[in-house]
Amino acid sequence: MTSPGRTLSEADSKELVRAFGVVVPDEEVVADVEAAINASKSIGLPVVMKLVGDAIAHKSERGLVRLNLGDSDSVRGAAEDLLAAARPEDGPVALLVAPMIRGNRELIAGVFRDPSFGPMVMLGLGGVLAEAIGDVVFRPAPLDIDGALRQIDALGSQALLGPFRGEAAVDRQLLAETLVGLGRLALERPEVASVDLNPLIVTPDGRPIAVDALVEIGSPGIEPAAPDNPPVRIPVGGFDALFDPAGVIVTGASTHPGKFGFVALHNILASGYAGRVAATNLGYESVLGIDTVASVGELASDQFDLAVVCTPAGANPELLRECARIGVRAAFLTSAGYGEAGEEGAHAQRELVDLADELGILLAGPNGQGVVSTPAALCAQIVAPMPPRGSIGVASQSGNLVSTFLNLARSTGVGVSRAVSAGNAASVGVGDYLEYFSTDPETIVGLAYLEGIPDGRALMESLRRAASVKPMVVLKGGATEGGARAAASHTGALAADHRVFAGVADSIGVTRVETAHEAFEVAATFATQPLPRGPRVAVLTTAGGWGVLTADALAQDPDLELAELPADLMAAIDERLPARWSRNNPVDCAGGETRDTIPEVLELLVAHDAVDAVVYLGIGIQSNQARLMREGGFHPDHGLERIVDYHERQDRRFADEAARLGSLHDKPVLVATELATADPTNPAVRAVIDSGRLCYPGGDRAVRALGHLYRYSRFRGSARR
């Protein structure tokens, strides 16, 4: 039963999963033809017959299954054929006789052990096309019933789970109990490498029954690998020293504008940092007006909290000792030559981590680009830019992605509180930074970029704790790498890296995104909008096409819905729009706007109890006309000066009203126009930015962000379904 790297027979596999609550058919295992005939009579015709054995994994592919055997002659013929099909490499074989379970729907469920995240439970559409269809969702074990029900809800093919072709809806409670049982099995039976229930046939009365099961025992290397860098203690006050230092030292300062030591010092001084600044340079050169010292030991004690290290790797151990002696509590290492540089560098990195741990210094990096803290006006990094002050906390395994998010902060006006490039994350990883952001009063939302995940369980727990306090938006790179696991089961074959990470993130309330722009827009929405209390969205548009496309985007979101406008709201809108208005949601003004139409209709929508959020489309049209009038050669004559001012003033008013009404009623009001990217200087776009909100490049982008807000609100229990 427990020899490494082998599969159990179907009968033994079913015996095991039955013990953990999985429903399997009553069946018999027999050795010969006559026994098969007798078993079929006791079970009741028609029956299914299979050739089974510990070395037989995928019976369907080999034609070792016979279905719908309705009489003794067909049972006899099937038994003879199957026994004749046995191969020497199959080892001992037997015949499994089972009742013919009928149903039009097939599911697949199982367990496998991810090398980073550990045991995972899978659910998807099953049958022989399971891998081709690929509608599967994963969750980390163990699961409770609520978590299992959410996993079922996450399947894409929800229509197949409801009443289908005259059959009852799937018994979700029983299916959830099956998933919970698989999670228990994964934890209580660590020798089990994978479990494959394929298919789970859904009977006409809705019960999922595992008509086939495959258990793989003890494959080598199934447990998560130990991380290269074991956990270290985060020094008390270490993050405060990193992000809010009273003084900063740049080690290895240079007079050469192309050197890291020059750029880091320049950016600290240029960003307006008001704390004490010192720098080291072996030649005592003056750099950017700072009189340098040859070593940190020459500086006064208890004046500096943070060292930005731009010295070579070989100099850094003694440097850290000197930093500790004068009271430095955090060091950001831009230095390369560590874990990314082979075994010798990895050894030096481990020694440096141990030393920092011993000295009580928070070690950020090495091989990172730096740290930004807008509340401290600190830009201690070797790349630009300095973002506007805001409430998005950024942590990234890629310094370039930090730059991307900072650039987007500058272009959209939605600012950043803290930003850090984790570099090699030798001591402090992205999960640690996000946990800090969850306690940081300057930060409303965490935004992270991840690639490699050496210790998935530790990261998962950090993200779980952080997301229980504040929204956490995560962009995972390398989604196509790793691919499916080599395993005997369909479950392992379906376990692509991006699916596993999606299951982990969804189970702990982390907001997953697919692109850098989506990542920033979603984080900016969390930072500037209240959470919706429900899924009902009203769309207000000044032209029909924009509203139609936005309604399409809402229809594609798995959770949001177009709000149904009740009679009293329709009547109130009737009083403010011409008879030709859409009389539906989206609310299309149909070109009937007067001076006060947009603010008044917007207020009706936002204030009504039947609406949980509003997307407003079409701002900027008047400012576009104003621009053409300014540039057309006739301005300011012919009355153009007054109308140009009126158009621009109206757009500013609309933007201000959207922000005011959202705050007043504590509901998201998202303003979208392609001018956000087509003409960022448009006064309407600038007005939205000045109101402290994000101006979305289109209704679809606004809807995508709003969907993430709603799902997180529902996860936190503050939104209704």
KOLSEDREN-780231 format. One record per residue: y, x negated, z of N, C-alpha, C in turn; residue in one letter. Coordinates in steps of 0.1 Angstrom, whole numbers, plus 5000, padded with zeros to 4 digits. Example, Ala and Ser with C-alpha at 12.3 -4.5 7.8 and 13.67 -1.06 7.14 Angstrom:
<recs>
494348685078495548775078496748685078A;497848725071498948635071500048715079S;
</recs>
This chain:
<recs>
498849925000500050005000501349925000M;501349805006502549725007502649595001T;501749564991501749434984503049424976S;503749314976505049304969505049324954P;506049394949506249404935505249494928G;504749604935503849694928504249834930R;503749914921504050064922502850134928T;503250244935502150334940501750424929L;500550474931500150584922500950704924S;500950794914501750914916501350994928E;500051004931499551074943500151014955A;500050884957500550814969502050824969D;502650814958504150824958504550964963S;503851064959504251204963503951224978K;502851164983502551174997503651115005E;504150995000505250935008506551015008L;506951064996508251144996508151275002V;506951335002506651465009507051445024R;506651335029506951305044508451305047A;509251295037510751295039511351415034F;510651525032511251655029511251685014G;510751605005510751634991509751734988V;510051844981509051944977508251894965V;506951894967506051854956504951954955V;504351964943503252074941502052034949P;501252144952499952124958498952084947D;498351964948497551914937496351834943E;495451794934494251724938494051604929E;493551494935493151374928491651364928V;491151354916489651354914489251234905V;487951204906487451084899486751114886A;486351244883485551264871485851394865D;485251424854485551544846485151674854V;483951674859483451794866484351824878E;484751724885485651744897487051794892A;487451754880488751804875488651954872A;487451994866487252134863487352224876I;486652174886486552244899487952254905N;488752144904490052144910490952244903A;490852254889491652344882491452484886S;490152514889489852654893490452684907K;490352584916490852614930492352624930S;493052544921494452544921494952664914I;494252704903494652824895495252784882G;494552834871495052794857496352874854L;497152814846497052684839497452574848P;496952454844497252334852497752224843V;498252114850498651994844497651884848V;497351794839496451684842497051554838M;496951444847497551314844496551204848K;496551094841495850974845496750894854L;496250864866497150804876496450674881V;497250584886496850454892498050374896G;497850284905498950204910499650124899D;498950084888499450004878500050084866A;499950224867500450304857501850364861I;502950314854504250354858504750484850A;504850464837505450574829504350634820H;503850744826502650814819503050884806K;504250944806504651014794504750924782S;505350804784505450714773504050674767E;503050674775501750634770500850754766R;501450874767500650994764499551024774G;499751004787498751014797498951144805L;499651244799499951374805499451484796V;498751584802498351704794498951824801R;499551914794500252024800499552154796L;499752254804499452394801497952414797N;497052354805495652364803495252494809L;494852594800494652734804493252774806G;492252684803490852724805490052604808D;488752624811487852514815487652414804S;487452474792487252384780488352284778D;489652334778490752254776490852154788S;490552194800490552094811489551984809V;488352024804487251924802487751824791R;488251874780488651794769489751694773G;490751744781491851664786491351554795A;490451584804489851494813489151384806A;488351414796487551314789488551224781E;489551284775490551204767491251104776D;491751154787492551074796491750954802L;490550984806489650874812489350774801L;489250814788488950724777490150634774A;491350684778492650614775492950504785A;492150494795492450394805492250254799A;493150154804493050024799492549934811R;492049814807491549724818492749694828P;493949674823495049634831495549744840E;495049864838495449974847494749974860D;493649894861492949884874492250024877G;491950054889491350174893492150294889P;491650394883492350514878491650634884V;492450754883491850874887492650984879A;492151104881492751224874493551304885L;494751334882495551424891495651554884L;495251664891495351794886496351874895V;497251934888498352004895498752134888A;499352224896499752354889500752334879P;500752414869501752404858503052464863M;504052384867505352434872506252454860I;506752574859507652604847509052624851R;509952594842511352604844512052534832G;513252594829514052544817514952424820N;514952384833515952274837515152164844R;515552044841514951924847516051834852E;515851794865516651694871515951564874L;516651464878516051334882516751294895I;515951244905516551194917515751074921A;516450984929515750864933516550774942G;515950664944516550564953516350424946V;517350344948517250204944518050124953F;517849984954518649904963519549814954R;520849834956521849764948521949624955D;522149514947522249384953523449364961P;524449444959525749434967525849544977S;525649664973525849784982524649834990F;523449774987522349824994521749944989G;521050024997520250144992521250254987P;520950304975521650404969520750524965M;521250644966520550764962521150814949V;520350854940520750894927520351034924M;521151114916520851244911521451254897L;520651314888521151334875520251434867G;520651454854519751534845518551454842L;517351514842516151444842515351464829G;514051434829513151444818513151314810G;512551314798512351194790513651144785V;514751234785516051184779516951144790L;516551124802517451094814518350984811A;517750874805518550754803519550774791E;519150854781519950874770521150964773A;520951064782521951154786522951084796I;522351024806523150944815524151024824G;523851154826524651224835524051204849D;524551104856523951064869525051024879V;524851054891525751014902524950944913V;525650844919525050764930525850784943F;525150774954525750774967525050674976R;525850604984525150514994524350595004P;523150535008522450595019522950545032A;522850625043522250765043523350865039P;522850985036523751105033523551205044L;524551285046524451415054524451525043D;524251645048524151755039525451775031I;526651765038527951785031528051675020D;527651545023527751445013526851465002G;525651525004524751554994525251664985A;525851764991526351874983527551824974L;528351734979529451674971528851594960R;527751524962527051454951526551554940Q;526051664944525651764935526851814927I;527951834934529151884927529651784917D;529351654919529951554910529151544897A;528051604895527351604882528251674871L;528151614860529051664849528451804843G;527151824844526551934837526452054847S;527552094853527452204863526952334858Q;527152354845526652484839525152504841A;524452384840523052394842522552424856L;523452404865523052434879523352574884L;524052644876524252794879523152874873G;523253004873522253094866522153054851P;520953034846520752974833519553044826F;519853104815518753164807517853254815R;518453344822517653434830517053384843G;517353254846516753194858517853184869E;517453174881518453174892519153044893A;520353044899521052914901520152814910A;520452694908519652594915519952614930V;518952604938519052604953519752474957D;521052484959521752364962521452304976R;521152394985520752354999519452274998Q;518452324991517252254990517352124983L;518152124972518352004965519151894974L;520051944982520751854991519851795001A;518951885006517951835016517051725010E;516751744997515951644990516651504990T;517951514987518751384986518951325000L;519151405010519251355024517851285028V;516751355024515451295027515251155020G;515751145007515651025000516450915007L;517650955012518450855019517750805032G;517050895039516350855051515250765048R;514550795037513350715033513850575030L;515050555023515550425020515850345032A;516250405043516650335055515350305064L;514450405064513350395073512150315067E;512150305054511050235048511650115039R;512150015046512849905039511949835028P;510649845029509749785019509749855005E;510349975005510450054993511650004985V;511349954973512349904964513050014956A;512250114952512950224944511950344945S;512650464943511850584942512450654930V;511450724922511850794910511250924910D;511951034911511451174910511951224897L;511051214887511451254873510251314866N;510351444863511451534866511351604879P;512451654884512451764894512651884885L;511651964884511752084876512352194885I;513352264879513952374886513252504882V;512552564892511752684889512652804886T;512152914880512953034877513653084889P;513153064901513853114913514753014919D;514952894912515952794916515552684924G;514252674928513752564936513452434928R;514052324932513752194926512452134931P;511452114923510152064927509851934920I;509451834927509151704921507751704915A;507751714902506351724895505851584892V;506751484893506251344891507051254901D;506451154906507051064915506550924913A;507450824914507050684913507750604924L;506950534932507550454942507150314940V;508250224940508050084938508150014951E;507149924954507149864967507449714966I;508449674975508649544978508949444967G;509849484957510249384947511049274954S;510849154950511649044956513149064953P;513949024963515449024961516049164961G;515449254968516049394967517149414978I;517249324987518249344998519549284993E;520749334997521949274993522049124997P;522449044988522548904991523648875002A;523348775010524348735020525548685013A;526748715018527948665012528048515013P;528748455003528948315004529848275016D;530748365019531648345030531448445041N;530748405052530448495063531748545069P;531748665075532948715081533648625091P;534948615091535648535101536548635109V;537048575120537948655128539348655122R;539948775121541348785116542248755128I;543048655128543848615140544748735144P;544948755156545948855161547348815156V;547948915149549348885144549348815131G;548148785125548048705113548748775101G;548448905100549048975089550548985090F;551049005103552449015105553148875101D;552448765104552948635101553048625086A;552048675079551948665064553048745057L;553248875062554148965055555548975061F;555648945074556948945080557248825088D;557248705082557448585089558948565093P;559048505105560448465109560948335102A;559948255097560348135090559148095081G;559548035069558547995059558647845056V;557547785055557447645050556747635037I;557347575027556747545014556247395015V;554947375014554447235015554247185000T;554647064998554547014985555647054975G;556847074981558047114973558347004963A;558847044951559046944940560446974934S;561046864929562246884921562046924907T;560746924902560446964889560247114887H;561047174879561047324878559747384874P;558847294868557547354863556447344874G;556747284885555747264895555647384905K;554447414910554347524919555247514931F;555347384936556147364948557647394946G;558147384934559447414931559547574929F;558647624921558747774918558647854931V;557747814940557547894952558747894960A;559347774962560547764970561747834963L;561847824950562947894943562848044945H;561648094944561448244945561748294959N;561448214969561748254982563248264984I;563948164980565348154981566048264973L;565548274960566248374951566048514955A;564948544962564748684966565548734977S;566348644983567248684994566548685008G;565448615009564848605022565848545032Y;565948615044566948575054566448485065A;565148465065564548385076564748235074G;564248155083564348015082563447965071R;563847865063563147815052563147655053V;561947605052561747455052560847415042A;560747285038559947235028559547095030A;558347055026557846915027557846855013T;558246725013558146645001558046495006N;557046425001556846285006558046195004L;558846224994560046144992561346184998G;561246285007562446345014563446385004Y;563046434993564046474983564646604987E;565946634982566546764984566146854973S;565546964976565047054966565747194967V;566547234957567347354957568147364970L;568747254974569647254986568947244999G;567547244999566847225011566447075014I;566847025025566546885028565146885034D;564246825026562846825029562446725040T;561246745046560646645055559346605049V;558846485053557646435047556346505052A;556446565064555246635069555646755078S;554746845079555046965087555246925102V;554646815106554746775120556146735124G;557046715114558446675117559346805120E;558846915118559547045120559447085134L;560447165139560447215152559347325154A;558847325166557747425169558347565171S;557447665168557747805170558947855162D;559147795151560247845142559747905129Q;558447875126557947915113556547985115F;556348095109555148175110554148145098D;554748115086554048115074554247985066L;553147935061553147815053552647855039A;553447825028553047845015552647715010V;551347695008550747565006550547534991V;551347434986551247394972550847244971C;550147194981549647064981548247054976T;547746934972546346924967545346954978P;544146994973543147044983542746934993A;542746804989542446704998543346685010G;544646725008545646715019545646835029A;544946935025545147065033544447065047N;543347005049542847015063543846955073P;544346835071545346785080546546865081E;546946925069548147005069547947125078L;546847195077546547305086546647275101L;546147155104546247105118547647095122R;548447035114549847015117550547155118E;550247245109550847385110550447445123C;549247435128548847495140549547435152A;549847305151550547245162551947295164R;552647335153554047385154554047535155I;552947605155552947755157552747835145G;552447775134552247855121551047945123V;551048075120549948165122549348215109R;549948185097549348225085549648125074A;548748095065548948005054548448065041A;549348065031548848115018548647985009F;547447975004547147854996547147884981L;548147824974548047834960547147724954T;546747624962545947514958544647554951S;544347494940543047514934542047404938A;540847394932539847294935538947334946G;538847464949537947514959536747584953Y;536447704958535247774954535047794939G;536147794931536047804917535747674910E;535647564917535447434911534047374914A;533047454915531647404917531247384931G;530147324933529547314947530447234956E;530947124951531847034960533047114964E;533647194955534847274959534447384969G;533247444966532747544975532547494989A;532047374990531847305003533147285010H;534147235003535447215008536147345013A;535847455006536347585009535747635022Q;534447615024533847665036534347585048R;534547455046535047375057536547415061E;537347455051538647495053538747625061L;537847715057537747845064537347825078V;536347745081535947715095537147655103D;537847565096538947505103540047605106L;540447685097541447795099541047885110A;539747925110539248005121539347945134D;539047815135539147745147540547735152E;541547715143542947695146543647825149L;543047945145543648075147544748095136G;544548045124545448065113544848165103I;545548265099545148355088545248275075L;544048265068544048185056543948275044L;545048285036545048365024544848275012A;544048325002543748234991542348174994G;542148044989543047964981543048004967P;543747934958543747954944544448094941N;545448124949546148254947547548234942G;548148344938549548334932550648354943Q;550248414954551348424964551348564971G;552448584978552548704986554048754985V;554148884984555448954984555549054995V;556749055001556949155012558449205010S;558649315004560049365002560749395015T;560149455026560949475038561549345043P;560849235041561349105045562149025034A;562349095023562949035011562248895008A;560948895009560148775007559448774994L;559648674985558948664973558348524973C;557248504981556648374983555448354973A;555748354960554748344951555148254939Q;554148214931554448114920554648184907I;554748324908555048394896556048504899V;556748544889557748654891556948784888A;557548904890558848924895558948974910P;560148994915560349054927560549204925M;559649294930559749434928560849504936P;561149624933562049704942561249734955P;562049764965561349804978560849944977R;559649954982558950084982557850094992G;556850174989555750194999554350184993S;554250104982552850074976552449934981I;551349934987550749804991549749754981G;549949634975549049584965548249464970V;546949474967546049364969545149344957A;544949224952544249204940543449074940S;542249084934541448964932541948884920Q;542848944912543548874901545048874903S;545548744903547048734904547748804892G;547148804880547748864869547949014871N;546949074877547149224879548249254890L;548449154899549549174908550849174900V;550949084891552149074882552349204875S;551249264869551249384862551849494870T;551349514883551749624891553249604895F;553649474897555049454901555949484889L;555549444877556349474865556449634863N;555349704866555449844865556349904876L;556349844887557249894898558749874894A;559049764887560349744883560749844872R;559849864862560149954851560250104855S;559550144865559550284869560450314881T;560850204888561650224900560950264912G;559550284911558750314923558350184929V;558850154941558750024946557449994954G;557349864958556249804965556649764979V;555749774988556049735002555549585003S;554249565001553649435002552749414989R;552649284985551749254974551149114977A;549849104974549148974977548048954967V;548048834962546948784954545848724963S;544648784963543648734972543048604968A;543248554956542648434951541148434953G;540648324959539248314961538748394973N;539748454980539348534992538348475001A;538648345004537648265011537548315026A;538648365031538648415045539048565046S;540048605038540548735039540448795025V;539748915024539448975011540349095009G;540149164998540949274994540749385004V;539549405009539249515019540049495032G;540249365036540949335048542449365046D;542949335034544349365032544549525032Y;543649595025543849735025543749795039L;542849745047542849795061544149765068E;544749655066546149625072547149725066Y;547149755053548049845047547949985054F;546650025058546450155063547150165077S;547550055083548250055096549650015095T;550049975083551449925081552450045079D;553450055088554350165086555250165073P;555250045067556050035055555250075042E;553950105044553050135033552550275034T;552650355023552050485022550750485015I;550550395005549350394997548950254994V;547650234994547150104990546650104975G;546949994968546549974954545849844952L;544549854947543749724947543149714933A;542949584929542149554918540949464922Y;539749504918538549434922537749384910L;537149274911536149234901534749214907E;534549094912533249064919533249124933G;532149164937531949224951530749154957I;531049044964529848974970529249044982P;530049114989529449185001529949335000D;529149414993529549544991529549635003G;528649615012528649695024529849675033R;530249545034531449515042532649575035A;532749555022533949615015533949765016L;532749825015532649975017533150025030M;532849955041533249995054534749975056E;535349865050536749845051537449955043S;536949985031537650095023537450225030L;536350255036536150375043537150395054R;537350285062538250295073539750315068R;540050245057541450255052541650385046A;540750445038540950565031540950685041A;540350665053540450775063541850795069S;542750695066544050695071545050725060V;544950655049545950665038545150655025K;545750715014545150705001544950554997P;543850524991543550394985543150404971M;543850344962543650354948543050224943V;541850224937541150104933540850104918V;541149994912540849964898539749864898L;538549894892537449794892537249744879K;537449604877537149544865535749504863G;535349474851533949434848533049554849G;533549674845532749794846531549794836A;531549714826530449714816529449594819T;529749514829528949404832527749444841E;526749364841525649394850524649484844G;525149604839524349694832523249744841G;522149794835521049854843520249754849A;519649784860518649694867517349694860R;516649584860515249584855514449644866A;513849754864513049824874511949904868A;510949934876509950024870510450164869A;511450204876511850344876513050374867S;513150494863514350544855515650524864H;515450554877516550534887517250404886T;516450294886516950164885517550134871G;516950184861517450164847518850234845A;519050344853520350414851521450354860L;521150264869522050214879522950104874A;523850144864524850054859525850024870A;526449904870527449874880528549974882D;529150024871530250114873529850244879H;528650284876528150414882527950394897R;527350284901527150254915528450244923V;529450174917530750164924531350304925F;531250374914531850514914531250594925A;529950584927529350664938529850624952G;529950494953530450434966531850484969V;532750474959534150504961534250654963A;533550734955533750884957533250934971D;532250864976531650904989532550875000S;533450784999534350745010535750785008I;536050854998537450904996538350804989G;537850704983538650604975538950664962V;540150654957540550704944540250604933T;539350634924538950534914539850564901R;540250464894541050474882540450384871V;540850404859540150334848541050234841E;542350244843543250144836544350104846T;545049994843546049944851547250044852A;547550104840548650204840548350324849H;547150374847546750484855546750444870E;546250324873546250284887547650284893A;548650234886549950234892550550374892F;550350454882550950584882550350674893E;549050654896548450734906548950684920V;549050554922549650504934551050544936A;551850544925553250584926553350734929A;552350814925552350954928552050974943T;551050904948550850914962552050874970F;552750774965553950724973555150814972A;555250904963556450974961556251134961T;555051174962554751324962553951364974Q;554151484979553351534990551951574984P;550951574992549651614988549551764985L;548951804974548851954972547852014982P;548152144984547352224994546252294986R;546252294973545252364965545252314951G;544452374942544252324928545152394918P;545952494922546652584913547952524908R;548052504895549152434889549952524880V;551252524881552152594872552752494863A;552952524850553552434840554752504835V;555952434837557252484832557652394820L;557852454809558152374797559252434789T;560052354783561152404774560752424760T;559452384757558952394743557452414744A;556852494735555452544736554452434736G;554552344726553552244723553252154735G;554252114742554052034754553252104765W;553552234766552852314776551352334772G;551152354759549752374755548952244758V;549452124754548752004757548451984772L;549452014780549351994794548252094800T;548252214794547252314798545852264794A;545752194783544452134778544052034789D;544951944793544651844802544151904816A;544752014820544352084832542952134830L;542652184819541352244816540252134817A;540652014813539651904813539451844827Q;540451864836540251814849539151894857D;538251824864537151894870537551984881P;538751974887539152044899540452124898D;541352084890542652154889542452284881L;543352374882543352494874544752544871E;544952614860546252674857546352794867L;547452794874547652904884547853034876A;547253144882547453274876548753334882E;549653374874550953414878550853564883L;551153584896551053724900552253814895P;552053944897553054034891554454014896A;554653984909555953974914556653844909D;555853744907556453614901556753644886L;555953714879556253744865557553824864M;557653924873558854004872560153924875A;560053834885561153754888561553654876A;560553604869560853514858561453594847I;560953724845561453814834562953824835D;563453824847564953844849565753724845E;565053614843565853484840565553434826R;564553484819564253434806564253554796L;564453524783564453624773563053684771P;563053804765561753874764560753794756A;561153704748560153624740559453514748R;559753494761559153394768557653414769W;556853314772555353314770554653424779S;555353464789554753564798553353524803R;553253394805551953344810552253204815N;551253134820551252994824550452914814N;551152814808552452764810553652854807P;554652834815555852914814556752844804V;556752904791557552854780558852924780D;559952854782561252914782561652964768C;560952914758561252964744562652944740A;563252834744564652814740565652904745G;565352974756566253074761566953024774G;567152894776567752844788569252864788E;569752904799571152904801571452794812T;572652784817573052674826572052664838R;571652774843570852774856569452814854D;568952824842567552874840566552784846T;566552654842565552564847565552554862I;566652534869566552524884566052654890P;566452774884566052894891564552924888E;564052904876562652934874561852824881V;562252704881561552604888561452644903L;562452694909562452734923561452844925E;561452944916560553054917559053004917L;558752914909557452864908557052784920L;557952694924557552604935557452684948V;558352784950558352854963557252954964A;556552994953555553104954554253054960H;553653134968552353104975551253084965D;551353144953550253134943550253004936A;551252914939551352794931551252674941V;550352574938550252464947550952334942D;551252334929551952224923552552264910A;553552194905554252224893554452094884V;554152114871554452004862555652054853V;556751984853557952024845558051934833Y;558151994821558151924809559451954801L;559951854794561151884785562451824790G;562451764802563751704806564151594796I;565451574794565951474785566351514771G;565951634768566351684754567851694753I;568551734763570051744763570651604763Q;570051514770570651384770570351314757S;569251344750569051294737570151334727N;570451464728571551514719572851454723Q;573051434736574351364740574451224735A;573351154734573351014729573651014714R;573151114706573451114692574951154690L;575451234699576851264698577751144701M;577351064711578050944714578050854703R;576950844696576750734686577050784671E;577450914670577650974657578950944650G;579850884656581150844650582250944652G;581951054659582951164661583451164676F;582651104684582951104699584151014701H;585051054710585051164720585851284714P;586151284702586951404696586151524694D;586751624689586151754685585451824697H;585851794709585251854721583951784725G;583551674719582251614721582251554735L;583351504740583351434753582851524764E;583351654763582951744774581551794773R;581051814760579651864759578651754762I;579051624758578151514762578051504777V;579151514784579051504798578251614804D;578451734798577651854803576151834802Y;575751784790574351764787573751664797H;574351554799573851454808573851504822E;574951574826574951624839573851724842R;573551804832572451904834571151834837Q;570851734829569551664831569451594844D;570551544849570551484862570351594873R;570951704870570751824880569351864880R;568651874868567251914868566351814875F;566651694874565851594881566051604896A;567251614900567551624914566951754920D;566951864912566351984917564851974919E;564251914909562751894910562351814923A;563151714926562851634938563151714951A;564351784950564751864962563751974965R;563352054955562452164957561052114961L;560552004956559251954960559351914975G;560451854979560551814994560751935002S;561552034998561752155006560552235008L;559652244998558452334999557252245002H;557352115003556252025005555152044995D;555552044982554552064971554951954960K;553851914953554151814942554851884931P;555951824926556651864914556751744905V;556051744895555951624886556751644873L;557651554870558451564858557951464848V;557751524835557151434825557851454812A;558051334805558651334792558251204786T;558051204773557751084765558850984766E;560051034769561250944770561050834781L;560150864790559950764801559550624795A;558950634783558550504776559350494763T;559650604756560250594743561750554745A;562350594756563850564758564050554773D;563650454780563850444794565250444799P;566250424790567650434793568250574793T;567450674788567850804787568350854801N;569550914802570050954815569051044823P;568251124816567251204824566251124830A;565751024823564750934829565350864841V;566550804839567150734850567450834862R;567650954859567951054870566651074878A;565551084871564251104878563950984887V;564150864881563950744889564950734901I;566150774899567150774910566750874920D;566050974917565651074927564551034935S;563950914932562950854940561550894935G;561450954923560151004918559750924906R;558450934902558050874890558250974878L;558750914867558850994855557650964846C;556851064844555551044837555751044822Y;555050964814555250954800554651074792P;553951164799553451284793552851374803G;552651504799552051604808550651564812G;549851504802548451464805548451364816D;549351264816549451164826549751224839R;550651314839551051384852549851454858A;549051524849547951604854546851504859V;546651394852545651304857545951254871R;547251214874547651174887547551284897A;547951404893547851514902546451554906L;545451534897544051564900543551464911G;543951334910543651244920544251284934H;545451324934546051374946545351484953L;544951584944544251694950542851654955Y;542151574948540851534953540951454966R;541951374968542051304980542451404992Y;543351494988543751594998542551675003S;541751714993540451784997539551705005R;539451575002538651485010539151475024F;540451465026540951465040540951595047R;540551705040540351835046541651915047G;542751865039543951935040544252025028S;543252035019543352125007542252215006A;542452335000541452424998540852404984R;539652454982538952434969539452544960R;
</recs>
